[in-house]
Amino acid sequence: MPTTIWIIRVWSVTEIIITQTNIPAIVPADICYLGWQDSIDKLTRLVEPEIKDQ
């Protein structure tokens, strides 16, 4: 299952484009979307700074 990820700077934000091909027919597309969304949520928590009130 080849996966291609583009990370593009757009103005002051970052755009991520992910394509995945040759996914077996037995794997439902909804499950793929949920898996990627979970991965992106985890990446977001990893890279976003935690700003605490002082």
N, CA, C and O atoms as a Maestro MAE file, in Angstrom:
{
 s_m_m2io_version
 :::
 2.0.0
}

f_m_ct {
 s_m_title
 :::
 protein
 m_atom[216] {
  # First column is atom index #
  i_m_mmod_type
  r_m_x_coord
  r_m_y_coord
  r_m_z_coord
  i_m_residue_number
  s_m_chain_name
  s_m_pdb_residue_name
  s_m_pdb_atom_name
  i_m_atomic_number
  :::
  1 25 0.840 -1.171 0.000 1 A "MET " " N  " 7
  2 3 0.000 0.000 0.000 1 A "MET " " CA " 6
  3 2 0.891 1.242 0.000 1 A "MET " " C  " 6
  4 15 1.256 1.740 1.065 1 A "MET " " O  " 8
  5 25 1.237 1.735 -1.161 2 A "PRO " " N  " 7
  6 3 2.052 2.952 -1.213 2 A "PRO " " CA " 6
  7 2 1.304 4.141 -0.601 2 A "PRO " " C  " 6
  8 15 0.124 4.366 -0.868 2 A "PRO " " O  " 8
  9 25 2.014 4.871 0.207 3 A "THR " " N  " 7
  10 3 1.459 6.062 0.852 3 A "THR " " CA " 6
  11 2 2.348 7.244 0.500 3 A "THR " " C  " 6
  12 15 3.570 7.175 0.632 3 A "THR " " O  " 8
  13 25 1.728 8.326 0.052 4 A "THR " " N  " 7
  14 3 2.455 9.549 -0.274 4 A "THR " " CA " 6
  15 2 1.933 10.662 0.615 4 A "THR " " C  " 6
  16 15 0.723 10.846 0.748 4 A "THR " " O  " 8
  17 25 2.853 11.409 1.227 5 A "ILE " " N  " 7
  18 3 2.467 12.503 2.118 5 A "ILE " " CA " 6
  19 2 3.167 13.762 1.647 5 A "ILE " " C  " 6
  20 15 4.391 13.796 1.526 5 A "ILE " " O  " 8
  21 25 2.384 14.796 1.382 6 A "TRP " " N  " 7
  22 3 2.914 16.111 1.038 6 A "TRP " " CA " 6
  23 2 2.650 17.036 2.208 6 A "TRP " " C  " 6
  24 15 1.531 17.097 2.717 6 A "TRP " " O  " 8
  25 25 3.669 17.752 2.634 7 A "ILE " " N  " 7
  26 3 3.529 18.769 3.672 7 A "ILE " " CA " 6
  27 2 3.886 20.093 3.009 7 A "ILE " " C  " 6
  28 15 5.023 20.311 2.591 7 A "ILE " " O  " 8
  29 25 2.888 20.973 2.921 8 A "ILE " " N  " 7
  30 3 3.031 22.207 2.155 8 A "ILE " " CA " 6
  31 2 2.749 23.399 3.064 8 A "ILE " " C  " 6
  32 15 1.746 23.425 3.776 8 A "ILE " " O  " 8
  33 25 3.635 24.376 3.033 9 A "ARG " " N  " 7
  34 3 3.398 25.611 3.779 9 A "ARG " " CA " 6
  35 2 2.497 26.509 2.947 9 A "ARG " " C  " 6
  36 15 2.824 26.858 1.813 9 A "ARG " " O  " 8
  37 25 1.360 26.879 3.524 10 A "VAL " " N  " 7
  38 3 0.405 27.758 2.858 10 A "VAL " " CA " 6
  39 2 0.174 28.943 3.785 10 A "VAL " " C  " 6
  40 15 -0.456 28.817 4.835 10 A "VAL " " O  " 8
  41 25 0.686 30.076 3.383 11 A "TRP " " N  " 7
  42 3 0.627 31.288 4.198 11 A "TRP " " CA " 6
  43 2 1.176 31.005 5.584 11 A "TRP " " C  " 6
  44 15 2.365 30.715 5.722 11 A "TRP " " O  " 8
  45 25 0.350 31.079 6.606 12 A "SER " " N  " 7
  46 3 0.858 30.894 7.967 12 A "SER " " CA " 6
  47 2 0.464 29.541 8.554 12 A "SER " " C  " 6
  48 15 0.601 29.325 9.758 12 A "SER " " O  " 8
  49 25 -0.021 28.638 7.719 13 A "VAL " " N  " 7
  50 3 -0.420 27.311 8.195 13 A "VAL " " CA " 6
  51 2 0.291 26.241 7.362 13 A "VAL " " C  " 6
  52 15 0.966 26.549 6.380 13 A "VAL " " O  " 8
  53 25 0.131 25.015 7.761 14 A "THR " " N  " 7
  54 3 0.705 23.898 7.022 14 A "THR " " CA " 6
  55 2 -0.415 23.003 6.527 14 A "THR " " C  " 6
  56 15 -1.300 22.621 7.293 14 A "THR " " O  " 8
  57 25 -0.375 22.671 5.250 15 A "GLU " " N  " 7
  58 3 -1.365 21.782 4.656 15 A "GLU " " CA " 6
  59 2 -0.730 20.410 4.475 15 A "GLU " " C  " 6
  60 15 0.406 20.297 4.013 15 A "GLU " " O  " 8
  61 25 -1.465 19.379 4.839 16 A "ILE " " N  " 7
  62 3 -0.990 18.016 4.673 16 A "ILE " " CA " 6
  63 2 -1.923 17.308 3.696 16 A "ILE " " C  " 6
  64 15 -3.141 17.297 3.875 16 A "ILE " " O  " 8
  65 25 -1.329 16.717 2.660 17 A "ILE " " N  " 7
  66 3 -2.095 15.942 1.689 17 A "ILE " " CA " 6
  67 2 -1.557 14.514 1.742 17 A "ILE " " C  " 6
  68 15 -0.359 14.285 1.581 17 A "ILE " " O  " 8
  69 25 -2.450 13.564 1.969 18 A "ILE " " N  " 7
  70 3 -2.050 12.166 2.093 18 A "ILE " " CA " 6
  71 2 -2.835 11.340 1.080 18 A "ILE " " C  " 6
  72 15 -4.061 11.428 1.013 18 A "ILE " " O  " 8
  73 25 -2.122 10.537 0.294 19 A "THR " " N  " 7
  74 3 -2.789 9.597 -0.606 19 A "THR " " CA " 6
  75 2 -2.269 8.202 -0.301 19 A "THR " " C  " 6
  76 15 -1.090 8.011 -0.003 19 A "THR " " O  " 8
  77 25 -3.161 7.245 -0.381 20 A "GLN " " N  " 7
  78 3 -2.795 5.858 -0.147 20 A "GLN " " CA " 6
  79 2 -3.467 5.026 -1.231 20 A "GLN " " C  " 6
  80 15 -4.674 5.143 -1.448 20 A "GLN " " O  " 8
  81 25 -2.701 4.198 -1.904 21 A "THR " " N  " 7
  82 3 -3.231 3.410 -3.013 21 A "THR " " CA " 6
  83 2 -3.074 1.919 -2.744 21 A "THR " " C  " 6
  84 15 -2.354 1.495 -1.841 21 A "THR " " O  " 8
  85 25 -3.775 1.144 -3.560 22 A "ASN " " N  " 7
  86 3 -3.724 -0.318 -3.490 22 A "ASN " " CA " 6
  87 2 -4.179 -0.866 -2.140 22 A "ASN " " C  " 6
  88 15 -3.626 -1.849 -1.646 22 A "ASN " " O  " 8
  89 25 -5.179 -0.233 -1.550 23 A "ILE " " N  " 7
  90 3 -5.737 -0.722 -0.295 23 A "ILE " " CA " 6
  91 2 -6.596 -1.939 -0.624 23 A "ILE " " C  " 6
  92 15 -7.436 -1.868 -1.521 23 A "ILE " " O  " 8
  93 25 -6.408 -3.047 0.079 24 A "PRO " " N  " 7
  94 3 -7.211 -4.236 -0.214 24 A "PRO " " CA " 6
  95 2 -8.705 -3.954 -0.069 24 A "PRO " " C  " 6
  96 15 -9.117 -3.191 0.804 24 A "PRO " " O  " 8
  97 25 -9.504 -4.568 -0.920 25 A "ALA " " N  " 7
  98 3 -10.949 -4.339 -0.925 25 A "ALA " " CA " 6
  99 2 -11.598 -4.738 0.402 25 A "ALA " " C  " 6
  100 15 -12.668 -4.236 0.750 25 A "ALA " " O  " 8
  101 25 -10.960 -5.626 1.129 26 A "ILE " " N  " 7
  102 3 -11.531 -6.083 2.394 26 A "ILE " " CA " 6
  103 2 -11.484 -4.983 3.471 26 A "ILE " " C  " 6
  104 15 -12.222 -5.054 4.454 26 A "ILE " " O  " 8
  105 25 -10.636 -3.982 3.294 27 A "VAL " " N  " 7
  106 3 -10.511 -2.892 4.264 27 A "VAL " " CA " 6
  107 2 -11.516 -1.796 3.900 27 A "VAL " " C  " 6
  108 15 -11.390 -1.187 2.837 27 A "VAL " " O  " 8
  109 25 -12.511 -1.530 4.755 28 A "PRO " " N  " 7
  110 3 -13.495 -0.494 4.456 28 A "PRO " " CA " 6
  111 2 -12.854 0.901 4.435 28 A "PRO " " C  " 6
  112 15 -12.001 1.215 5.266 28 A "PRO " " O  " 8
  113 25 -13.268 1.715 3.491 29 A "ALA " " N  " 7
  114 3 -12.719 3.072 3.364 29 A "ALA " " CA " 6
  115 2 -12.927 3.874 4.641 29 A "ALA " " C  " 6
  116 15 -12.057 4.658 5.021 29 A "ALA " " O  " 8
  117 25 -14.067 3.692 5.313 30 A "ASP " " N  " 7
  118 3 -14.326 4.435 6.552 30 A "ASP " " CA " 6
  119 2 -13.269 4.146 7.603 30 A "ASP " " C  " 6
  120 15 -12.868 5.044 8.343 30 A "ASP " " O  " 8
  121 25 -12.818 2.914 7.674 31 A "ILE " " N  " 7
  122 3 -11.791 2.542 8.643 31 A "ILE " " CA " 6
  123 2 -10.466 3.227 8.308 31 A "ILE " " C  " 6
  124 15 -9.733 3.644 9.205 31 A "ILE " " O  " 8
  125 25 -10.166 3.341 7.022 32 A "CYS " " N  " 7
  126 3 -8.948 4.041 6.600 32 A "CYS " " CA " 6
  127 2 -8.994 5.503 7.035 32 A "CYS " " C  " 6
  128 15 -8.022 6.032 7.575 32 A "CYS " " O  " 8
  129 25 -10.139 6.151 6.792 33 A "TYR " " N  " 7
  130 3 -10.281 7.555 7.174 33 A "TYR " " CA " 6
  131 2 -10.157 7.720 8.685 33 A "TYR " " C  " 6
  132 15 -9.501 8.653 9.149 33 A "TYR " " O  " 8
  133 25 -10.769 6.843 9.450 34 A "LEU " " N  " 7
  134 3 -10.682 6.926 10.912 34 A "LEU " " CA " 6
  135 2 -9.246 6.727 11.385 34 A "LEU " " C  " 6
  136 15 -8.788 7.417 12.296 34 A "LEU " " O  " 8
  137 25 -8.545 5.798 10.777 35 A "GLY " " N  " 7
  138 3 -7.157 5.552 11.150 35 A "GLY " " CA " 6
  139 2 -6.264 6.749 10.879 35 A "GLY " " C  " 6
  140 15 -5.437 7.122 11.712 35 A "GLY " " O  " 8
  141 25 -6.439 7.352 9.700 36 A "TRP " " N  " 7
  142 3 -5.633 8.527 9.378 36 A "TRP " " CA " 6
  143 2 -6.000 9.707 10.271 36 A "TRP " " C  " 6
  144 15 -5.120 10.451 10.703 36 A "TRP " " O  " 8
  145 25 -7.287 9.886 10.550 37 A "GLN " " N  " 7
  146 3 -7.700 10.987 11.416 37 A "GLN " " CA " 6
  147 2 -7.098 10.829 12.809 37 A "GLN " " C  " 6
  148 15 -6.655 11.807 13.410 37 A "GLN " " O  " 8
  149 25 -7.081 9.610 13.319 38 A "ASP " " N  " 7
  150 3 -6.477 9.350 14.625 38 A "ASP " " CA " 6
  151 2 -4.982 9.672 14.599 38 A "ASP " " C  " 6
  152 15 -4.460 10.269 15.540 38 A "ASP " " O  " 8
  153 25 -4.301 9.282 13.538 39 A "SER " " N  " 7
  154 3 -2.867 9.565 13.419 39 A "SER " " CA " 6
  155 2 -2.601 11.066 13.350 39 A "SER " " C  " 6
  156 15 -1.658 11.560 13.968 39 A "SER " " O  " 8
  157 25 -3.425 11.785 12.605 40 A "ILE " " N  " 7
  158 3 -3.243 13.234 12.485 40 A "ILE " " CA " 6
  159 2 -3.542 13.924 13.807 40 A "ILE " " C  " 6
  160 15 -2.855 14.879 14.169 40 A "ILE " " O  " 8
  161 25 -4.553 13.461 14.534 41 A "ASP " " N  " 7
  162 3 -4.840 14.026 15.864 41 A "ASP " " CA " 6
  163 2 -3.648 13.845 16.802 41 A "ASP " " C  " 6
  164 15 -3.292 14.764 17.539 41 A "ASP " " O  " 8
  165 25 -3.034 12.664 16.774 42 A "LYS " " N  " 7
  166 3 -1.865 12.413 17.622 42 A "LYS " " CA " 6
  167 2 -0.688 13.290 17.210 42 A "LYS " " C  " 6
  168 15 0.031 13.804 18.067 42 A "LYS " " O  " 8
  169 25 -0.485 13.465 15.902 43 A "LEU " " N  " 7
  170 3 0.583 14.333 15.420 43 A "LEU " " CA " 6
  171 2 0.345 15.770 15.859 43 A "LEU " " C  " 6
  172 15 1.279 16.465 16.258 43 A "LEU " " O  " 8
  173 25 -0.904 16.216 15.787 44 A "THR " " N  " 7
  174 3 -1.250 17.573 16.210 44 A "THR " " CA " 6
  175 2 -0.900 17.785 17.671 44 A "THR " " C  " 6
  176 15 -0.299 18.801 18.021 44 A "THR " " O  " 8
  177 25 -1.269 16.836 18.536 45 A "ARG " " N  " 7
  178 3 -0.960 16.971 19.962 45 A "ARG " " CA " 6
  179 2 0.542 16.970 20.204 45 A "ARG " " C  " 6
  180 15 1.016 17.600 21.150 45 A "ARG " " O  " 8
  181 25 1.291 16.276 19.370 46 A "LEU " " N  " 7
  182 3 2.735 16.211 19.527 46 A "LEU " " CA " 6
  183 2 3.414 17.525 19.161 46 A "LEU " " C  " 6
  184 15 4.354 17.940 19.839 46 A "LEU " " O  " 8
  185 25 2.956 18.182 18.104 47 A "VAL " " N  " 7
  186 3 3.682 19.348 17.591 47 A "VAL " " CA " 6
  187 2 3.118 20.695 18.041 47 A "VAL " " C  " 6
  188 15 3.828 21.698 17.982 47 A "VAL " " O  " 8
  189 25 1.867 20.745 18.486 48 A "GLU " " N  " 7
  190 3 1.324 22.025 18.927 48 A "GLU " " CA " 6
  191 2 1.851 22.362 20.313 48 A "GLU " " C  " 6
  192 15 1.862 21.510 21.202 48 A "GLU " " O  " 8
  193 25 2.288 23.601 20.499 49 A "PRO " " N  " 7
  194 3 2.811 23.969 21.816 49 A "PRO " " CA " 6
  195 2 1.670 24.076 22.832 49 A "PRO " " C  " 6
  196 15 0.543 24.444 22.500 49 A "PRO " " O  " 8
  197 25 2.001 23.744 24.065 50 A "GLU " " N  " 7
  198 3 1.033 23.915 25.156 50 A "GLU " " CA " 6
  199 2 1.375 25.227 25.837 50 A "GLU " " C  " 6
  200 15 2.426 25.359 26.464 50 A "GLU " " O  " 8
  201 25 0.482 26.194 25.709 51 A "ILE " " N  " 7
  202 3 0.715 27.520 26.283 51 A "ILE " " CA " 6
  203 2 -0.094 27.616 27.560 51 A "ILE " " C  " 6
  204 15 -1.323 27.566 27.537 51 A "ILE " " O  " 8
  205 25 0.601 27.753 28.665 52 A "LYS " " N  " 7
  206 3 -0.058 27.816 29.969 52 A "LYS " " CA " 6
  207 2 -0.204 29.277 30.408 52 A "LYS " " C  " 6
  208 15 0.659 30.115 30.148 52 A "LYS " " O  " 8
  209 25 -1.323 29.550 31.079 53 A "ASP " " N  " 7
  210 3 -1.515 30.883 31.665 53 A "ASP " " CA " 6
  211 2 -0.596 30.999 32.871 53 A "ASP " " C  " 6
  212 15 -0.414 30.045 33.628 53 A "ASP " " O  " 8
  213 25 -0.014 32.196 33.037 54 A "GLN " " N  " 7
  214 3 0.895 32.373 34.175 54 A "GLN " " CA " 6
  215 2 0.236 33.099 35.293 54 A "GLN " " C  " 6
  216 15 0.859 33.334 36.329 54 A "GLN " " O  " 8
  :::
 }
 m_bond[215] {
  # First column is bond index #
  i_m_from
  i_m_to
  i_m_order
  :::
  1 1 2 1
  2 2 3 1
  3 3 4 2
  4 3 5 1
  5 5 6 1
  6 6 7 1
  7 7 8 2
  8 7 9 1
  9 9 10 1
  10 10 11 1
  11 11 12 2
  12 11 13 1
  13 13 14 1
  14 14 15 1
  15 15 16 2
  16 15 17 1
  17 17 18 1
  18 18 19 1
  19 19 20 2
  20 19 21 1
  21 21 22 1
  22 22 23 1
  23 23 24 2
  24 23 25 1
  25 25 26 1
  26 26 27 1
  27 27 28 2
  28 27 29 1
  29 29 30 1
  30 30 31 1
  31 31 32 2
  32 31 33 1
  33 33 34 1
  34 34 35 1
  35 35 36 2
  36 35 37 1
  37 37 38 1
  38 38 39 1
  39 39 40 2
  40 39 41 1
  41 41 42 1
  42 42 43 1
  43 43 44 2
  44 43 45 1
  45 45 46 1
  46 46 47 1
  47 47 48 2
  48 47 49 1
  49 49 50 1
  50 50 51 1
  51 51 52 2
  52 51 53 1
  53 53 54 1
  54 54 55 1
  55 55 56 2
  56 55 57 1
  57 57 58 1
  58 58 59 1
  59 59 60 2
  60 59 61 1
  61 61 62 1
  62 62 63 1
  63 63 64 2
  64 63 65 1
  65 65 66 1
  66 66 67 1
  67 67 68 2
  68 67 69 1
  69 69 70 1
  70 70 71 1
  71 71 72 2
  72 71 73 1
  73 73 74 1
  74 74 75 1
  75 75 76 2
  76 75 77 1
  77 77 78 1
  78 78 79 1
  79 79 80 2
  80 79 81 1
  81 81 82 1
  82 82 83 1
  83 83 84 2
  84 83 85 1
  85 85 86 1
  86 86 87 1
  87 87 88 2
  88 87 89 1
  89 89 90 1
  90 90 91 1
  91 91 92 2
  92 91 93 1
  93 93 94 1
  94 94 95 1
  95 95 96 2
  96 95 97 1
  97 97 98 1
  98 98 99 1
  99 99 100 2
  100 99 101 1
  101 101 102 1
  102 102 103 1
  103 103 104 2
  104 103 105 1
  105 105 106 1
  106 106 107 1
  107 107 108 2
  108 107 109 1
  109 109 110 1
  110 110 111 1
  111 111 112 2
  112 111 113 1
  113 113 114 1
  114 114 115 1
  115 115 116 2
  116 115 117 1
  117 117 118 1
  118 118 119 1
  119 119 120 2
  120 119 121 1
  121 121 122 1
  122 122 123 1
  123 123 124 2
  124 123 125 1
  125 125 126 1
  126 126 127 1
  127 127 128 2
  128 127 129 1
  129 129 130 1
  130 130 131 1
  131 131 132 2
  132 131 133 1
  133 133 134 1
  134 134 135 1
  135 135 136 2
  136 135 137 1
  137 137 138 1
  138 138 139 1
  139 139 140 2
  140 139 141 1
  141 141 142 1
  142 142 143 1
  143 143 144 2
  144 143 145 1
  145 145 146 1
  146 146 147 1
  147 147 148 2
  148 147 149 1
  149 149 150 1
  150 150 151 1
  151 151 152 2
  152 151 153 1
  153 153 154 1
  154 154 155 1
  155 155 156 2
  156 155 157 1
  157 157 158 1
  158 158 159 1
  159 159 160 2
  160 159 161 1
  161 161 162 1
  162 162 163 1
  163 163 164 2
  164 163 165 1
  165 165 166 1
  166 166 167 1
  167 167 168 2
  168 167 169 1
  169 169 170 1
  170 170 171 1
  171 171 172 2
  172 171 173 1
  173 173 174 1
  174 174 175 1
  175 175 176 2
  176 175 177 1
  177 177 178 1
  178 178 179 1
  179 179 180 2
  180 179 181 1
  181 181 182 1
  182 182 183 1
  183 183 184 2
  184 183 185 1
  185 185 186 1
  186 186 187 1
  187 187 188 2
  188 187 189 1
  189 189 190 1
  190 190 191 1
  191 191 192 2
  192 191 193 1
  193 193 194 1
  194 194 195 1
  195 195 196 2
  196 195 197 1
  197 197 198 1
  198 198 199 1
  199 199 200 2
  200 199 201 1
  201 201 202 1
  202 202 203 1
  203 203 204 2
  204 203 205 1
  205 205 206 1
  206 206 207 1
  207 207 208 2
  208 207 209 1
  209 209 210 1
  210 210 211 1
  211 211 212 2
  212 211 213 1
  213 213 214 1
  214 214 215 1
  215 215 216 2
  :::
 }
}
